Amino acid sequence: QVQLVESGGGLVQAGGSLRLSCAASGRTFSLYAMGWFRQARGKEREFVAAISSRVGRTLVADSVKGRFTISRDNAKNTVYLQMNSLKPEDTAVYYCAAGSKIELRSSYYDYWGQGTQVTVSS
């Protein structure tokens, strides 16, 4: 069992930056691939970025490529999402998730956090 807690969301102006953190419980964090997803109001949850368990291979959605960076610190049981050059369309609830392998599809992730709201004003 893995418990995930996101933090770092908030209100920011367009062009600004935020860094989301996702702290995981348990001693097996390093075995899990981690992903970030987001869900805007009235829309389906969409993939943002993912990172493999140890090698650190990453996948990033085209919509955020070049602006968002995913990273992890296995010693701290934490995964991060650095978000730069934020746009109003990035406004959403951001969720972190843990799964057995790096994947774009949310169905491959077994554990989910409660989410953190990111609001980008124009």
N, C-alpha and C positions, 0 to 999 in steps of 0.2 A: 504494500500500500504506500502510495506517495501522496503527500498533501502539498499543494502549491498555493502560494500567496503572492499576488502581484502588488506592486506599488509603483509610485512615480508618475501616475497620471495627473492630469490637471488641465487648466485653461492656459492657452498660449496663443500669441498672435501669429498670423501667417508669416512664414520665414523663420520662425523660432525653432528651438530644439527642446526635446525632452528625452530623458533616459528612463525606460521602464526596467524594473527588476522583478524577478520571479524567484522567490526563495522556496526551496524544496526541503521537505523533511525526509528522514531516512538515510541510511548509509549506502544506498544503491544508486544514488543520483547519477554517478558517472556512467552507469550502464544504460541510461536512457537517452534516446534522442529527444530533443526539446524543440517545440515549435511555438510560434506566436501566430495567432489568428485575430481577426477583428470582425465586429458586427456593427454596422451602422443601423440606425433606426429604420425599420421597415425593409431591411435588406437581409440577405442570407450571410451567414458567417463565411469569411473568406480567408484564405491563406495569406500570411504576410512573410514569414521567414522561418527557417528551421536550421538546426545544427545537429550534427551527428554526435554520438556519445563520447568518443575519445579523440578521434583524429581531427575533429573540428571542421569537417566538410560542411559547407553551408549551401542553402537554397534560399533565394530571395525572389519574391514576386516582382514581375516587371513593373507594376505600378509604383513600387517603392525603391527599385534598384537605383543605386547611386545616392540615395538619401538615407536609407535605413541600414543599420548594421547589427547583426546578431552575434553575440559572443557568450561564452560561459566560463565560469570559474568553478571547477569541480571541487576545489578545496573549500570553497564557501557554499557549495550546493546552490549556486545561483546562476541564472541565465539572464542576459541583458538584451534590451533592444534600444539601441541608440537611434533616435529619430531626429534628423536634421531637415532643414528647408521644409518645414511642415506646411501643408496646404489645408484649406477648409475641408476638402474631401477626405482627409485623413481622420476626420472626426468619427469616433466609434468607441465602443467598449472593446478593449484589448484583452485577450485571454492568452495565458500560456498553457501548454499542454506537454505531457510526457508520453512517449511511446517507445516501441521496441526498435523502430528504425526511422530514419529520416524520410519524411513523406510530406507531400502537399495535401493529401486528403485527410480531413479531420477524423474520419472513421478509423484511421489507423492509430489514433492516440487514445490511451486508456485512462489518463488522469487529466483533470482540468482544474484550473483555478477559478475563482469567482469573478475575475475580470476587474479592470480598472478603466475609468472613463478618461478619454482624451478628447478635448474640445479645442478646435483651432478656429479662431475668429479671423474674419477677413478685414 
